[in-house]
Amino acid sequence: MEEVEEKREKKNITLRLFPEEDLVLEKIKKKYGISKSEQIETLIKKYAREEYGAY
């Protein structure tokens, strides 16, 4: 049976990074084909609660 993923609207944000941090995201993008947005989403999902507790 095929799962239907719920469509959710995403919000655009502006993110300012140091060149070194952006370079890390760019290297991951080139090596694994994962967009910078997806990388940041993953990091937020994985570490936000761990780092900042219940919010």
C-alpha atoms as an extended CHARMM CRD file, in Angstrom:
* protein
*
        55  EXT
         1         1  MET       CA              0.0000000000        0.0000000000        0.0000000000  PROA      1               0.0000000000
         2         2  GLU       CA              1.3950000000        3.4080000000       -0.9620000000  PROA      2               0.0000000000
         3         3  GLU       CA              1.7490000000        6.0150000000        1.7680000000  PROA      3               0.0000000000
         4         4  VAL       CA              0.4320000000        9.5000000000        1.0580000000  PROA      4               0.0000000000
         5         5  GLU       CA              2.6160000000       12.2000000000        2.5110000000  PROA      5               0.0000000000
         6         6  GLU       CA              0.7910000000       15.2520000000        3.8500000000  PROA      6               0.0000000000
         7         7  LYS       CA              1.6180000000       18.4360000000        1.9320000000  PROA      7               0.0000000000
         8         8  ARG       CA              2.6340000000       21.1910000000        4.3080000000  PROA      8               0.0000000000
         9         9  GLU       CA              3.4390000000       24.7260000000        3.3390000000  PROA      9               0.0000000000
        10        10  LYS       CA              6.9820000000       25.8260000000        4.0660000000  PROA      10              0.0000000000
        11        11  LYS       CA              8.0350000000       29.2940000000        5.1020000000  PROA      11              0.0000000000
        12        12  ASN       CA             10.9750000000       31.0790000000        3.4700000000  PROA      12              0.0000000000
        13        13  ILE       CA             13.6470000000       32.4330000000        5.7830000000  PROA      13              0.0000000000
        14        14  THR       CA             16.9360000000       34.2170000000        5.3300000000  PROA      14              0.0000000000
        15        15  LEU       CA             19.9090000000       32.6400000000        7.0340000000  PROA      15              0.0000000000
        16        16  ARG       CA             23.2640000000       34.3300000000        7.4830000000  PROA      16              0.0000000000
        17        17  LEU       CA             26.2920000000       32.0750000000        7.8600000000  PROA      17              0.0000000000
        18        18  PHE       CA             30.0220000000       32.5320000000        7.9420000000  PROA      18              0.0000000000
        19        19  PRO       CA             31.6910000000       31.3850000000        4.6980000000  PROA      19              0.0000000000
        20        20  GLU       CA             33.2080000000       28.3560000000        6.4560000000  PROA      20              0.0000000000
        21        21  GLU       CA             29.7690000000       27.1560000000        7.6120000000  PROA      21              0.0000000000
        22        22  ASP       CA             28.2780000000       27.6420000000        4.1590000000  PROA      22              0.0000000000
        23        23  LEU       CA             31.2020000000       25.7050000000        2.6760000000  PROA      23              0.0000000000
        24        24  VAL       CA             30.3550000000       22.7130000000        4.8880000000  PROA      24              0.0000000000
        25        25  LEU       CA             26.7550000000       22.7450000000        3.6110000000  PROA      25              0.0000000000
        26        26  GLU       CA             27.9690000000       23.0970000000        0.0130000000  PROA      26              0.0000000000
        27        27  LYS       CA             30.3490000000       20.1220000000        0.3320000000  PROA      27              0.0000000000
        28        28  ILE       CA             27.5400000000       17.9430000000        1.7030000000  PROA      28              0.0000000000
        29        29  LYS       CA             25.2880000000       19.1200000000       -1.1180000000  PROA      29              0.0000000000
        30        30  LYS       CA             27.8660000000       18.1600000000       -3.7530000000  PROA      30              0.0000000000
        31        31  LYS       CA             28.7780000000       14.8120000000       -2.1840000000  PROA      31              0.0000000000
        32        32  TYR       CA             25.3100000000       13.5550000000       -1.2410000000  PROA      32              0.0000000000
        33        33  GLY       CA             22.9390000000       15.6950000000       -3.3220000000  PROA      33              0.0000000000
        34        34  ILE       CA             21.1410000000       16.9780000000       -0.2200000000  PROA      34              0.0000000000
        35        35  SER       CA             20.0040000000       20.5860000000       -0.5050000000  PROA      35              0.0000000000
        36        36  LYS       CA             21.1210000000       23.0790000000        2.1010000000  PROA      36              0.0000000000
        37        37  SER       CA             17.5090000000       23.5210000000        3.1890000000  PROA      37              0.0000000000
        38        38  GLU       CA             17.1150000000       19.7890000000        3.7750000000  PROA      38              0.0000000000
        39        39  GLN       CA             20.3800000000       19.6950000000        5.7250000000  PROA      39              0.0000000000
        40        40  ILE       CA             19.2450000000       22.5100000000        7.9960000000  PROA      40              0.0000000000
        41        41  GLU       CA             15.8080000000       20.8980000000        8.4810000000  PROA      41              0.0000000000
        42        42  THR       CA             17.4900000000       17.6560000000        9.5250000000  PROA      42              0.0000000000
        43        43  LEU       CA             19.7790000000       19.4260000000       11.9760000000  PROA      43              0.0000000000
        44        44  ILE       CA             16.8660000000       21.2950000000       13.5470000000  PROA      44              0.0000000000
        45        45  LYS       CA             14.7790000000       18.1440000000       13.8820000000  PROA      45              0.0000000000
        46        46  LYS       CA             17.6640000000       16.1890000000       15.3430000000  PROA      46              0.0000000000
        47        47  TYR       CA             19.2890000000       18.7150000000       17.6740000000  PROA      47              0.0000000000
        48        48  ALA       CA             16.8400000000       21.4680000000       18.6590000000  PROA      48              0.0000000000
        49        49  ARG       CA             15.0320000000       19.5200000000       21.3830000000  PROA      49              0.0000000000
        50        50  GLU       CA             18.2890000000       17.9030000000       22.5070000000  PROA      50              0.0000000000
        51        51  GLU       CA             20.0610000000       21.2650000000       22.7830000000  PROA      51              0.0000000000
        52        52  TYR       CA             17.2350000000       23.4910000000       24.0450000000  PROA      52              0.0000000000
        53        53  GLY       CA             14.8210000000       21.0930000000       25.7650000000  PROA      53              0.0000000000
        54        54  ALA       CA             11.0420000000       21.4050000000       25.5040000000  PROA      54              0.0000000000
        55        55  TYR       CA             10.1960000000       24.6020000000       23.7080000000  PROA      55              0.0000000000
